[in-house]
Amino acid sequence: MNYLVVYYSRTGNNRTIAESIASQLSADIDEIIDKKGRQGRLNWLRAGRDSRAGNLTEIEYQKNPQDYDTIIIGAPIWAWSPIPPLRTYLKEVDLKGKRVAFFICSQSDAYINMFQTLAEMTPDSEHIGNFGIQEKRFKNEDYSADLEAFIDKIR
């Protein structure tokens, strides 16, 4: 079984989780790069608007998920919605028949309801697990047991 961890991270939180998952699974890792500037307060507000509107964006990534059995995808949530880089990635790549898992680190607990939406966005994939964490817990608590349980589902 071969694994690909794909992530988008504006602040670095999802990158940290992606790197941990990739390390534990000996997986390849790929970052989704949003060509639209998302840094700074004003762009953060625009990002929320774009997410809420269901907008797509121009992205870059390196790895072809068709080369892997299992794809683990991580991103934050903006304005209680899938972010444009993730939405675009899921539209551009073919995950049909692939084992897919999602992880989300976000400011709110909106990730709880987001996993169903992401499953609906990848209807032809086998959904094998989800991991969500609020940013305050990510920064202040030990979440390693929960992350390990998620990784065990993927194996």
DSSP file (Angstrom, degrees, kcal/mol; ACC not computed):
  #  RESIDUE AA STRUCTURE BP1 BP2  ACC     N-H-->O    O-->H-N    N-H-->O    O-->H-N    TCO  KAPPA ALPHA  PHI   PSI    X-CA   Y-CA   Z-CA
    1    1 A M              0   0    0      0, 0.0     2,-0.4     0, 0.0    67,-0.0   0.000 360.0 360.0 360.0 132.5    0.0    0.0    0.0
    2    2 A N        -     0   0    0     25,-0.0    68,-2.0     2,-0.0    67,-1.1  -0.920 360.0-153.1-118.7 148.4    1.4    3.4   -0.9
    3    3 A Y  E     -a   70   0A   0     -2,-0.4    25,-2.1    23,-0.2     2,-0.4  -0.882  11.4-166.0-124.5 145.5    0.2    6.7    0.6
    4    4 A L  E     -ab  71  28A   0     66,-2.2    68,-3.1    -2,-0.3     2,-0.6  -0.997   8.2-158.9-127.9 126.9    0.1   10.3   -0.4
    5    5 A V  E     -ab  72  29A   0     23,-2.7    25,-2.6    -2,-0.4     2,-0.4  -0.934  14.4-175.5-104.3 120.8   -0.6   13.1    2.1
    6    6 A V  E     +ab  73  30A   0     66,-3.1    68,-2.6    -2,-0.6     2,-0.3  -0.940  10.4 166.7-117.1 136.2   -1.9   16.3    0.4
    7    7 A Y  E     -ab  74  31A   0     23,-2.1    25,-3.5    -2,-0.4     2,-0.4  -0.989  31.3-153.5-149.4 157.3   -2.5   19.5    2.3
    8    8 A Y        +     0   0    0     66,-1.9     2,-0.3    -2,-0.3    25,-0.1  -0.994  22.4 175.9-123.4 136.7   -3.1   23.2    2.2
    9    9 A S        +     0   0    0     -2,-0.4    -2,-0.0    23,-0.4    66,-0.0  -0.903  19.6 177.3-146.8 114.6   -2.0   25.3    5.2
   10   10 A R  S    S+     0   0    0     -2,-0.3    -1,-0.1     1,-0.1    28,-0.1   0.852  93.4  25.7 -80.1 -36.8   -2.2   29.0    5.5
   11   11 A T  S    S-     0   0    0     28,-0.0    -1,-0.1     0, 0.0    -2,-0.0   0.568 110.5-106.9-105.8 -12.4   -0.9   29.2    9.0
   12   12 A G  S  > S+     0   0    0      4,-0.0     4,-2.0     0, 0.0     5,-0.1   0.235  90.6 108.1 104.6 -13.3    1.2   26.0    9.2
   13   13 A N  H  > S+     0   0    0      1,-0.2     4,-1.8     2,-0.2     5,-0.2   0.954  83.5  42.2 -63.9 -50.6   -1.1   24.0   11.5
   14   14 A N  H  > S+     0   0    0      1,-0.2     4,-2.6     2,-0.2    -1,-0.2   0.812 110.8  58.5 -68.2 -28.2   -2.3   21.6    8.8
   15   15 A R  H  > S+     0   0    0      2,-0.2     4,-2.7     1,-0.2    -1,-0.2   0.926 105.0  50.4 -62.7 -44.4    1.3   21.4    7.5
   16   16 A T  H  X S+     0   0    0     -4,-2.0     4,-1.9     1,-0.2    -2,-0.2   0.920 113.0  45.2 -60.3 -44.7    2.4   20.1   10.9
   17   17 A I  H  X S+     0   0    0     -4,-1.8     4,-2.5     2,-0.2    -1,-0.2   0.924 112.4  51.9 -65.2 -44.1   -0.3   17.5   11.0
   18   18 A A  H  X S+     0   0    0     -4,-2.6     4,-2.9     1,-0.2     5,-0.2   0.915 109.3  49.7 -58.6 -44.9    0.4   16.5    7.4
   19   19 A E  H  X S+     0   0    0     -4,-2.7     4,-2.2     1,-0.2    -1,-0.2   0.881 110.7  50.0 -64.0 -38.2    4.1   16.0    8.1
   20   20 A S  H  X S+     0   0    0     -4,-1.9     4,-2.2    -5,-0.2    -2,-0.2   0.928 113.0  45.7 -65.4 -45.2    3.3   13.9   11.2
   21   21 A I  H  X S+     0   0    0     -4,-2.5     4,-2.0     2,-0.2     6,-0.2   0.941 113.4  49.6 -62.6 -47.8    1.0   11.7    9.2
   22   22 A A  H  X>S+     0   0    0     -4,-2.9     5,-2.4     1,-0.2     4,-0.8   0.899 111.0  50.3 -59.5 -41.4    3.4   11.3    6.3
   23   23 A S  H ><5S+     0   0    0     -4,-2.2     3,-0.6    -5,-0.2    -1,-0.2   0.930 111.8  46.3 -62.9 -46.2    6.2   10.4    8.7
   24   24 A Q  H 3<5S+     0   0    0     -4,-2.2    -1,-0.2     1,-0.2    -2,-0.2   0.784 120.6  38.6 -70.1 -27.1    4.2    7.7   10.5
   25   25 A L  H 3<5S-     0   0    0     -4,-2.0    -1,-0.2    -5,-0.2    -2,-0.2   0.425 104.0-124.0 -99.7   0.3    3.0    6.2    7.2
   26   26 A S  T <<5 +     0   0    0     -4,-0.8   -23,-0.2    -3,-0.6    -3,-0.2   0.922  60.3 161.4  51.3  45.4    6.2    6.6    5.3
   27   27 A A      < -     0   0    0     -5,-2.4   -23,-0.2    -6,-0.2    -1,-0.2  -0.559  46.2-111.4 -96.0 156.0    4.1    8.5    2.8
   28   28 A D  E     -b    4   0A   0    -25,-2.1   -23,-2.7    -2,-0.2     2,-0.4  -0.504  35.9-146.8 -73.3 156.8    4.9   11.0    0.1
   29   29 A I  E     -b    5   0A   0    -25,-0.2     2,-0.4    -2,-0.2   -23,-0.2  -0.976  16.6-176.4-133.1 144.6    3.7   14.5    0.8
   30   30 A D  E     -b    6   0A   0    -25,-2.6   -23,-2.1    -2,-0.4     2,-0.4  -0.995  15.2-143.9-143.6 132.5    2.4   17.2   -1.5
   31   31 A E  E     -b    7   0A   0     -2,-0.4     2,-0.6   -25,-0.2    31,-0.2  -0.816  13.1-136.4 -98.7 134.5    1.4   20.8   -0.7
   32   32 A I        -     0   0    0    -25,-3.5     2,-0.6    -2,-0.4   -23,-0.4  -0.806  22.3-155.4 -84.3 122.0   -1.5   22.5   -2.5
   33   33 A I  E     -E   60   0B   0     27,-3.0    27,-1.9    -2,-0.6     2,-0.6  -0.895   4.1-146.9-103.2 123.0   -0.3   26.0   -3.3
   34   34 A D  E     -E   59   0B   0     -2,-0.6    25,-0.2    25,-0.2     4,-0.2  -0.800   0.9-155.1 -88.3 121.9   -3.0   28.7   -3.8
   35   35 A K  S    S+     0   0    0     23,-3.1     2,-0.4    -2,-0.6    -1,-0.1   0.639  74.8  84.1 -73.1 -13.3   -1.9   31.2   -6.4
   36   36 A K  S    S-     0   0    0     22,-0.4     2,-0.2     1,-0.1    -2,-0.1  -0.777  94.0-108.7 -91.1 132.9   -4.2   33.8   -4.9
   37   37 A G        +     0   0    0     -2,-0.4    -2,-0.1     1,-0.1    -1,-0.1  -0.410  42.1 168.6 -62.3 125.9   -2.6   35.7   -1.9
   38   38 A R        +     0   0    0     -2,-0.2     2,-0.2    -4,-0.2    -1,-0.1   0.316  39.0 108.8-120.1   4.0   -4.3   34.6    1.3
   39   39 A Q        +     0   0    0      4,-0.1     4,-0.4     5,-0.0     3,-0.1  -0.503  58.8  36.1 -85.2 154.1   -2.0   36.2    3.9
   40   40 A G  S  > S-     0   0    0     -2,-0.2     4,-1.9     3,-0.2     5,-0.1   0.061  94.0 -77.8  89.2 159.6   -2.9   39.2    6.0
   41   41 A R  H  > S+     0   0    0      2,-0.2     4,-2.0     1,-0.2     5,-0.2   0.909 126.3  47.6 -61.7 -48.5   -6.2   40.2    7.6
   42   42 A L  H  > S+     0   0    0      1,-0.2     4,-2.1     2,-0.2    -1,-0.2   0.913 114.2  46.7 -63.0 -43.1   -7.9   41.6    4.5
   43   43 A N  H  > S+     0   0    0     -4,-0.4     4,-2.3     1,-0.2    -1,-0.2   0.816 107.9  57.6 -69.1 -29.3   -7.0   38.6    2.4
   44   44 A W  H  X S+     0   0    0     -4,-1.9     4,-1.9     2,-0.2    -1,-0.2   0.911 107.6  47.4 -64.1 -42.7   -8.2   36.3    5.3
   45   45 A L  H  X S+     0   0    0     -4,-2.0     4,-2.0     2,-0.2    -2,-0.2   0.909 112.2  49.4 -64.4 -42.3  -11.6   38.0    5.1
   46   46 A R  H  X S+     0   0    0     -4,-2.1     4,-2.8     1,-0.2    -2,-0.2   0.878 107.0  56.2 -63.5 -37.3  -11.7   37.6    1.3
   47   47 A A  H  X S+     0   0    0     -4,-2.3     4,-2.4     1,-0.2    -1,-0.2   0.911 106.3  49.9 -62.1 -42.3  -10.7   34.0    1.7
   48   48 A G  H  X S+     0   0    0     -4,-1.9     4,-2.6     2,-0.2    -1,-0.2   0.910 111.0  49.3 -61.5 -42.4  -13.8   33.4    4.0
   49   49 A R  H  X S+     0   0    0     -4,-2.0     4,-2.1     1,-0.2    -2,-0.2   0.927 111.0  49.7 -62.1 -45.7  -16.0   35.1    1.4
   50   50 A D  H  X>S+     0   0    0     -4,-2.8     5,-2.4     1,-0.2     4,-0.5   0.888 112.0  48.6 -61.2 -39.8  -14.5   32.9   -1.4
   51   51 A S  H ><5S+     0   0    0     -4,-2.4     3,-1.3     1,-0.2    -2,-0.2   0.946 110.7  49.4 -65.2 -48.6  -15.1   29.8    0.7
   52   52 A R  H 3<5S+     0   0    0     -4,-2.6    -1,-0.2     1,-0.3    -2,-0.2   0.851 111.0  50.8 -59.6 -36.2  -18.7   30.7    1.5
   53   53 A A  H 3<5S-     0   0    0     -4,-2.1    -1,-0.3    -5,-0.2    -2,-0.2   0.561 111.7-120.4 -79.6  -8.6  -19.4   31.4   -2.1
   54   54 A G  T <<5 +     0   0    0     -3,-1.3    -3,-0.2    -4,-0.5    -2,-0.1   0.756  52.2 170.8  75.1  24.1  -18.0   28.1   -3.2
   55   55 A N      < -     0   0    0     -5,-2.4     2,-0.2    -6,-0.2    -1,-0.2  -0.283  25.6-139.8 -69.2 152.1  -15.3   29.7   -5.4
   56   56 A L        -     0   0    0     31,-0.1     2,-0.3    32,-0.1    -1,-0.1  -0.545  17.6-162.2 -98.3 172.6  -12.5   27.9   -7.0
   57   57 A T        -     0   0    0     27,-0.5     2,-0.5    -2,-0.2   -23,-0.0  -0.926  29.7 -90.0-147.7 169.2   -8.9   29.2   -7.3
   58   58 A E        +     0   0    0     -2,-0.3   -23,-3.1    30,-0.0   -22,-0.4  -0.770  53.5 177.1 -86.7 128.2   -5.8   28.6   -9.3
   59   59 A I  E     -E   34   0B   0     -2,-0.5     2,-0.3   -25,-0.2   -25,-0.2  -0.837  22.9-149.7-129.2 164.5   -3.6   26.0   -7.5
   60   60 A E  E     +E   33   0B   0    -27,-1.9   -27,-3.0    -2,-0.3     2,-0.3  -0.981  21.0 159.9-129.6 146.3   -0.4   24.1   -8.0
   61   61 A Y        -     0   0    0     -2,-0.3   -29,-0.1   -29,-0.2   -31,-0.0  -0.950  26.6-148.4-156.2 162.7    0.6   20.7   -6.7
   62   62 A Q        +     0   0    0     -2,-0.3     2,-0.2   -31,-0.2    -1,-0.1   0.825  66.5  72.6-106.1 -40.2    3.3   18.2   -7.7
   63   63 A K        -     0   0    0    -32,-0.1   -33,-0.0     1,-0.0   -59,-0.0  -0.545  67.6-133.7 -91.8 145.5    2.1   14.6   -7.2
   64   64 A N    >   -     0   0    0     -2,-0.2     3,-2.1     1,-0.1     4,-0.1  -0.858   9.2-152.1 -94.2 115.9   -0.5   12.7   -9.2
   65   65 A P  G >  S+     0   0    0      0, 0.0     3,-1.7     0, 0.0    -1,-0.1   0.698  90.3  75.6 -63.3 -16.3   -2.9   10.9   -6.8
   66   66 A Q  G 3  S+     0   0    0      1,-0.3    29,-0.0    32,-0.0    -3,-0.0   0.711  86.6  63.2 -65.0 -18.3   -3.4    8.3   -9.5
   67   67 A D  G <  S+     0   0    0     -3,-2.1     2,-0.3     2,-0.0    -1,-0.3   0.407 100.1  66.1 -84.5   2.9    0.0    6.9   -8.5
   68   68 A Y    <   -     0   0    0     -3,-1.7   -65,-0.1     1,-0.1     3,-0.1  -0.895  64.5-148.5-129.9 153.1   -1.2    6.1   -5.0
   69   69 A D  S    S+     0   0    0    -67,-1.1    30,-2.3    -2,-0.3     2,-0.4   0.848  90.3  33.8 -81.5 -39.5   -3.6    3.7   -3.3
   70   70 A T  E     -ac   3  99A   0    -68,-2.0   -66,-2.2    28,-0.2     2,-0.5  -0.971  64.3-167.3-127.7 130.4   -4.5    6.0   -0.4
   71   71 A I  E     -ac   4 100A   0     28,-2.9    30,-2.0    -2,-0.4     2,-0.6  -0.977   3.1-165.0-120.8 123.7   -4.8    9.8   -0.3
   72   72 A I  E     -ac   5 101A   0    -68,-3.1   -66,-3.1    -2,-0.5     2,-0.4  -0.943  13.9-165.8-108.9 120.7   -5.0   11.6    3.0
   73   73 A I  E     -ac   6 102A   0     28,-3.0    30,-2.4    -2,-0.6     2,-0.4  -0.914   7.3-177.1-119.0 130.6   -6.1   15.2    2.4
   74   74 A G  E     +ac   7 103A   0    -68,-2.6   -66,-1.9    -2,-0.4    30,-0.2  -0.965  14.6 137.3-131.5 145.3   -5.9   18.1    4.9
   75   75 A A        -     0   0    0     28,-1.6    30,-0.4    -2,-0.4   -66,-0.1  -0.964  43.7-103.2-168.3 162.3   -7.0   21.7    5.0
   76   76 A P        -     0   0    0      0, 0.0     7,-0.6     0, 0.0     2,-0.4  -0.220  33.3-116.8 -80.2-178.1   -8.6   24.3    7.2
   77   77 A I  E     -F   82   0C   0     28,-0.2     2,-0.5     5,-0.1    30,-0.4  -0.977  22.3-162.6-118.4 137.4  -12.2   25.5    7.0
   78   78 A W  E >  S-F   81   0C   0      3,-1.7     3,-1.3    -2,-0.4    28,-0.0  -0.988  74.8  -8.9-120.7 130.0  -13.0   29.1    6.3
   79   79 A A  T 3  S-     0   0    0     -2,-0.5    -1,-0.2     1,-0.3     0, 0.0   0.869 124.6 -63.1  53.7  41.4  -16.4   30.5    7.0
   80   80 A W  T 3  S+     0   0    0      1,-0.2    -1,-0.3    -3,-0.1   -32,-0.0   0.776 117.2 101.0  59.6  30.2  -17.7   27.0    7.8
   81   81 A S  E <  S-F   78   0C   0     -3,-1.3    -3,-1.7    36,-0.0    -1,-0.2  -0.944  84.6 -85.7-141.1 157.3  -17.1   25.9    4.2
   82   82 A P  E     -F   77   0C   0      0, 0.0   -28,-0.2     0, 0.0    -5,-0.1  -0.437  55.1-112.9 -61.3 138.5  -14.5   24.0    2.2
   83   83 A I     >  -     0   0    0     -7,-0.6     4,-2.8    -2,-0.1     3,-0.3  -0.399  20.5-113.5 -75.8 151.8  -11.7   26.3    1.2
   84   84 A P  H  > S+     0   0    0      0, 0.0     4,-2.7     0, 0.0   -27,-0.5   0.866 114.2  53.4 -54.8 -41.6  -11.1   27.2   -2.5
   85   85 A P  H  > S+     0   0    0      0, 0.0     4,-2.3     0, 0.0     5,-0.1   0.915 114.2  42.2 -62.4 -38.9   -7.8   25.4   -2.8
   86   86 A L  H  > S+     0   0    0     -3,-0.3     4,-2.7     2,-0.2     5,-0.2   0.927 113.8  51.2 -70.5 -44.8   -9.3   22.2   -1.5
   87   87 A R  H  X S+     0   0    0     -4,-2.8     4,-1.3     1,-0.2    -1,-0.2   0.919 112.9  46.8 -56.5 -44.9  -12.4   22.6   -3.5
   88   88 A T  H  X S+     0   0    0     -4,-2.7     4,-2.2    -5,-0.2     3,-0.3   0.927 110.9  51.6 -64.8 -45.5  -10.3   23.1   -6.7
   89   89 A Y  H  X S+     0   0    0     -4,-2.3     4,-2.4     1,-0.2    -2,-0.2   0.932 108.9  50.3 -56.9 -47.4   -8.0   20.2   -5.9
   90   90 A L  H  < S+     0   0    0     -4,-2.7    -1,-0.2     1,-0.2     5,-0.2   0.776 112.9  47.4 -66.3 -25.3  -11.0   17.8   -5.5
   91   91 A K  H  < S+     0   0    0     -4,-1.3    -1,-0.2    -3,-0.3    -2,-0.2   0.825 114.7  45.9 -79.5 -33.5  -12.4   19.0   -8.8
   92   92 A E  H  < S+     0   0    0     -4,-2.2     2,-0.2    -5,-0.1    -2,-0.2   0.830 104.2  64.2 -82.0 -33.4   -9.1   18.7  -10.7
   93   93 A V  S  < S-     0   0    0     -4,-2.4     2,-0.7    -5,-0.2   -29,-0.0  -0.610  76.3-127.4 -98.5 154.4   -7.9   15.3   -9.5
   94   94 A D        +     0   0    0     -2,-0.2    -3,-0.1     1,-0.1    -4,-0.0  -0.873  32.1 165.2 -99.8 110.7   -9.5   11.9  -10.1
   95   95 A L    >   +     0   0    0     -2,-0.7     3,-2.3    -5,-0.2    -1,-0.1   0.196  23.3 144.3-108.0  14.1  -10.0   10.0   -6.8
   96   96 A K  T 3  S+     0   0    0      1,-0.3    29,-0.2    29,-0.1     3,-0.1  -0.331  77.8   3.1 -58.4 126.3  -12.4    7.4   -8.2
   97   97 A G  T 3  S+     0   0    0     27,-3.4    -1,-0.3     1,-0.3     2,-0.2   0.443 102.6 129.4  78.3  -0.2  -11.7    4.1   -6.5
   98   98 A K    <   -     0   0    0     -3,-2.3    28,-2.7    26,-0.1     2,-0.5  -0.572  65.9-116.2 -87.0 149.7   -9.1    5.6   -4.2
   99   99 A R  E     -cd  70 126A   0    -30,-2.3   -28,-2.9    -2,-0.2     2,-0.4  -0.761  43.7-171.5 -78.9 125.4   -9.0    5.1   -0.4
  100  100 A V  E     +cd  71 127A   0     26,-3.1    28,-2.5    -2,-0.5    29,-0.6  -0.970  17.1 176.4-130.1 136.9   -9.4    8.7    0.9
  101  101 A A  E     -cd  72 129A   0    -30,-2.0   -28,-3.0    -2,-0.4     2,-0.3  -0.963  14.6-149.5-132.7 152.8   -9.2   10.2    4.4
  102  102 A F  E     -cd  73 130A   0     27,-1.7    29,-1.9    -2,-0.3     2,-0.3  -0.925   9.1-171.4-123.7 147.1   -9.5   13.8    5.5
  103  103 A F  E     -cd  74 131A   0    -30,-2.4   -28,-1.6    -2,-0.3     2,-0.4  -0.995   6.2-173.1-134.9 146.8   -8.0   15.9    8.3
  104  104 A I  E     - d   0 132A   0     27,-2.4    29,-2.1    -2,-0.3     2,-0.5  -0.998  13.8-172.0-140.8 131.3   -8.9   19.4    9.3
  105  105 A C  E     + d   0 133A   0    -30,-0.4     2,-0.3    -2,-0.4   -28,-0.2  -0.996  30.6 155.4-117.2 123.3   -7.4   21.9   11.8
  106  106 A S  E     - d   0 134A   0     27,-1.8    29,-2.7    -2,-0.5    30,-0.2  -0.929  54.8-110.8-145.2 166.0   -9.6   24.9   12.2
  107  107 A Q  S    S+     0   0    0    -30,-0.4    29,-0.3    -2,-0.3     2,-0.2   0.838 101.7  37.3 -68.3 -33.5  -10.5   27.7   14.6
  108  108 A S  S >  S-     0   0    0    -31,-0.2     3,-0.5    25,-0.1    -2,-0.2  -0.537  89.8-108.2-110.3 178.1  -14.0   26.3   15.3
  109  109 A D  T >  S+     0   0    0      1,-0.2     3,-1.8    -2,-0.2     4,-0.3   0.137  82.4 115.6 -91.7  21.0  -15.4   22.9   15.6
  110  110 A A  T >>  +     0   0    0      1,-0.3     4,-1.0     2,-0.2     3,-1.0   0.687  56.1  80.8 -62.4 -17.6  -17.2   23.3   12.3
  111  111 A Y  H <> S+     0   0    0     -3,-0.5     4,-1.2     1,-0.2    -1,-0.3   0.795  76.4  72.8 -59.2 -26.5  -15.0   20.4   11.0
  112  112 A I  H <4 S+     0   0    0     -3,-1.8     4,-0.3     1,-0.3    -1,-0.2   0.900 106.8  33.3 -56.3 -42.7  -17.4   18.0   12.6
  113  113 A N  H <> S+     0   0    0     -3,-1.0     4,-0.9    -4,-0.3     3,-0.4   0.616 107.2  72.6 -87.5 -13.8  -20.0   18.7    9.9
  114  114 A M  H  X S+     0   0    0     -4,-1.0     4,-2.5     1,-0.2     5,-0.2   0.793  81.3  69.2 -75.0 -28.2  -17.5   19.2    7.2
  115  115 A F  H  X S+     0   0    0     -4,-1.2     4,-2.2     1,-0.2    -1,-0.2   0.871  97.7  51.8 -62.1 -36.7  -16.5   15.6    6.7
  116  116 A Q  H  > S+     0   0    0     -3,-0.4     4,-2.1    -4,-0.3    -1,-0.2   0.917 109.9  50.2 -63.4 -42.5  -19.9   14.7    5.3
  117  117 A T  H  X S+     0   0    0     -4,-0.9     4,-1.4     1,-0.2    -2,-0.2   0.916 110.6  49.0 -61.4 -44.0  -19.5   17.5    2.8
  118  118 A L  H  X S+     0   0    0     -4,-2.5     4,-0.6     1,-0.2    -1,-0.2   0.876 109.2  52.5 -65.4 -37.0  -16.1   16.3    1.8
  119  119 A A  H >< S+     0   0    0     -4,-2.2     3,-0.9     1,-0.2     6,-0.2   0.900 108.3  51.3 -63.8 -39.5  -17.4   12.8    1.4
  120  120 A E  H 3< S+     0   0    0     -4,-2.1    -1,-0.2     1,-0.2    -2,-0.2   0.803 105.9  55.4 -67.0 -28.0  -20.1   14.1   -0.9
  121  121 A M  H 3< S+     0   0    0     -4,-1.4    -1,-0.2     1,-0.3    -2,-0.2   0.615 114.6  40.2 -79.0 -12.2  -17.4   15.9   -2.9
  122  122 A T  S X< S+     0   0    0     -3,-0.9     3,-1.5    -4,-0.6    -1,-0.3  -0.490  71.7 156.6-130.0  61.4  -15.6   12.6   -3.5
  123  123 A P  T 3   +     0   0    0      0, 0.0    -1,-0.1     0, 0.0     4,-0.1   0.711  69.5  53.5 -67.7 -21.9  -18.5   10.2   -4.1
  124  124 A D  T 3  S+     0   0    0     -3,-0.1   -27,-3.4     2,-0.1     2,-0.3   0.230  94.1  90.8 -98.7  15.1  -16.6    7.6   -6.0
  125  125 A S  S <  S-     0   0    0     -3,-1.5     2,-0.8   -29,-0.2   -26,-0.2  -0.712  80.7-115.6-106.0 158.4  -13.9    7.2   -3.3
  126  126 A E  E     -d   99   0A   0    -28,-2.7   -26,-3.1    -2,-0.3     2,-0.6  -0.859  30.6-145.3 -91.5 113.0  -13.7    4.8   -0.4
  127  127 A H  E     +d  100   0A   0     -2,-0.8   -26,-0.2   -28,-0.2     3,-0.1  -0.708  25.5 171.3 -86.2 118.7  -13.8    7.0    2.7
  128  128 A I  E     -     0   0A   0    -28,-2.5     2,-0.3    -2,-0.6   -27,-0.2   0.484  52.8 -25.4-112.0  -5.0  -11.6    5.4    5.4
  129  129 A G  E     -d  101   0A   0    -29,-0.6   -27,-1.7    25,-0.1     2,-0.3  -0.870  44.0-141.1 166.5 161.2  -11.4    8.0    8.2
  130  130 A N  E     -d  102   0A   0     -2,-0.3     2,-0.4   -29,-0.2   -27,-0.2  -0.988   6.9-168.1-140.7 148.0  -11.4   11.6    9.4
  131  131 A F  E     +d  103   0A   0    -29,-1.9   -27,-2.4    -2,-0.3     2,-0.4  -0.975  12.1 174.8-138.4 124.4   -9.5   13.6   11.9
  132  132 A G  E     +d  104   0A   0     -2,-0.4     2,-0.3   -29,-0.2   -27,-0.2  -0.972   2.0 172.8-130.4 147.0  -10.5   17.0   13.1
  133  133 A I  E     -d  105   0A   0    -29,-2.1   -27,-1.8    -2,-0.4     2,-0.2  -0.988  30.2-121.0-151.7 139.9   -9.0   19.3   15.7
  134  134 A Q  E >>  -d  106   0A   0     -2,-0.3     4,-2.6   -29,-0.2     3,-0.5  -0.575  29.6-120.6 -78.3 146.0   -9.7   22.8   16.9
  135  135 A E  H 3> S+     0   0    0    -29,-2.7     4,-2.3     1,-0.2     5,-0.2   0.856 111.1  56.1 -56.0 -40.5   -6.7   25.1   16.7
  136  136 A K  H 3> S+     0   0    0    -29,-0.3     4,-1.3   -30,-0.2    -1,-0.2   0.881 111.6  43.4 -64.6 -36.1   -6.7   25.9   20.4
  137  137 A R  H <> S+     0   0    0     -3,-0.5     4,-2.5     2,-0.2    -2,-0.2   0.906 110.9  55.7 -71.4 -41.6   -6.4   22.2   21.2
  138  138 A F  H  < S+     0   0    0     -4,-2.6    -2,-0.2     1,-0.2    -1,-0.2   0.888 115.9  37.9 -54.9 -41.7   -3.8   21.7   18.5
  139  139 A K  H  < S+     0   0    0     -4,-2.3    -1,-0.2    -5,-0.2    -2,-0.2   0.718 128.5  29.5 -84.6 -22.4   -1.6   24.4   20.1
  140  140 A N  H  < S+     0   0    0     -4,-1.3     2,-0.3    -5,-0.2    -2,-0.2   0.525 110.2  52.3-120.9  -7.5   -2.3   23.6   23.8
  141  141 A E  S  < S-     0   0    0     -4,-2.5     2,-0.8    -5,-0.1    -1,-0.0  -0.870  79.3-104.3-132.3 162.3   -3.0   20.0   24.3
  142  142 A D        +     0   0    0     -2,-0.3     3,-0.2     1,-0.1     4,-0.1  -0.784  40.1 164.4 -85.2 113.6   -1.5   16.6   23.5
  143  143 A Y     >  +     0   0    0     -2,-0.8     4,-2.2    -5,-0.2     3,-0.4   0.214  39.1 112.5-110.8  11.3   -3.6   15.2   20.6
  144  144 A S  H  > S+     0   0    0      1,-0.2     4,-2.6     2,-0.2     5,-0.2   0.826  73.0  54.9 -60.6 -35.3   -1.2   12.4   19.6
  145  145 A A  H  > S+     0   0    0      2,-0.2     4,-2.0     1,-0.2    -1,-0.2   0.911 110.1  46.5 -65.7 -40.8   -3.5    9.5   20.7
  146  146 A D  H  > S+     0   0    0     -3,-0.4     4,-1.8     2,-0.2    -2,-0.2   0.902 113.7  48.3 -66.8 -40.6   -6.3   10.8   18.6
  147  147 A L  H  X S+     0   0    0     -4,-2.2     4,-2.5     1,-0.2    -2,-0.2   0.903 110.2  51.8 -66.3 -40.3   -4.0   11.3   15.6
  148  148 A E  H  X S+     0   0    0     -4,-2.6     4,-2.3    -5,-0.2    -1,-0.2   0.891 107.5  52.7 -63.0 -39.5   -2.5    7.8   16.1
  149  149 A A  H  X S+     0   0    0     -4,-2.0     4,-1.5     2,-0.2    -1,-0.2   0.896 109.6  49.6 -62.3 -39.8   -6.1    6.3   16.1
  150  150 A F  H  X S+     0   0    0     -4,-1.8     4,-1.3     1,-0.2     3,-0.2   0.929 111.0  48.6 -62.1 -46.8   -6.8    8.1   12.8
  151  151 A I  H  X S+     0   0    0     -4,-2.5     4,-1.9     1,-0.2    -2,-0.2   0.869 106.3  57.3 -64.4 -36.8   -3.5    6.8   11.3
  152  152 A D  H  < S+     0   0    0     -4,-2.3    -1,-0.2     1,-0.2    -2,-0.2   0.868 104.1  53.2 -62.1 -36.3   -4.4    3.3   12.5
  153  153 A K  H  < S+     0   0    0     -4,-1.5    -1,-0.2    -3,-0.2    -2,-0.2   0.850 108.3  51.3 -64.7 -33.4   -7.7    3.5   10.5
  154  154 A I  H  <        0   0    0     -4,-1.3    -2,-0.2     1,-0.3    -1,-0.2   0.875 360.0 360.0 -72.8 -37.9   -5.7    4.4    7.4
  155  155 A R     <        0   0    0     -4,-1.9    -1,-0.3  -154,-0.0    -2,-0.2   0.522 360.0 360.0 -61.9 360.0   -3.3    1.5    7.6
